[in-house]
Amino acid sequence: MKKSTENKAIFWDYDLTKMDLKNPTVLVWYLNRKLQFGDLAGLKKADLKKYLPELNINDSLRELLANFLKKYA
């Protein structure tokens, strides 16, 4: 992921260069934020698969991702 190319409309209130995306709590927050805005750019299937149960997303999106990840991850 290239932090400098992130969608500024999604992360206008955070400095991503200071975020530790290796920290699972921070990564879950990051995934939630990207998915809530419909931005899939740069997301890793392995991260989505691993953290899907923890994500605070609507049920339809969760089901869509689960079905996609079953087939492609």
N, C-alpha and C positions, 0 to 999 in steps of 0.2 A: 504494500500500500504506500502510495506517495502522499504523505500528509499535506504537502504544499498544493496539491491539486484537488483536495477535498471540496465538496460543494459548500461554498461559504454561506448559502442560505440555510443549510442544515446546522452548521457548526459556528454560526456567527458569534455566539456567546462563549466559545471555548477556544483556547490556544492548543491545538492538537500537537504541536511540537513539544509540549510539556507533558503529554499524556503517556503513560506506560501501558501500551496495549498488550503487553505480555502479562499484565495483572488481570486475572479472570474477571474480577468485579468491574474493572474499567472496560474490558473487552465486551462484556455483556451489555453495559450501558451504551457503548459505541454501536454494537449490533442493533440494539433496540432503536436507537436514534436513526440510524440509516434506514432500517426497515419501515419505521413509522412514516418516513418521508418518501418511501418507495425508491430509494437509491441503493441498487445492488452492486454498483461499481466497486471493484476491489475486494469484495467479500469472498472469503475462502469457504468452499463447501464444507471442509473439515471443521471449521469453526462453527458454522451454522448447525451442522449435525451434532456436534458436541454440546452446544449451548442451547439448542432449540427448546428443551424442557424449561429452561430458566428465563426465556425471553418473554417480555410483557407485550405481546402482540395479539391482534384479534384472532379468533378461532379459525376464520376462513383462511387467513394468511398462514397460520400455523399448519393447517391441513395441506395447503398448497405446497409449502416448503417441505413438509414431511414426505409427501408423495414424490416430489422432485428429487429429494435426497435419497429416497429408497432406490430410485432408478439410476441416479447419476453420481452418487457419492459413496 
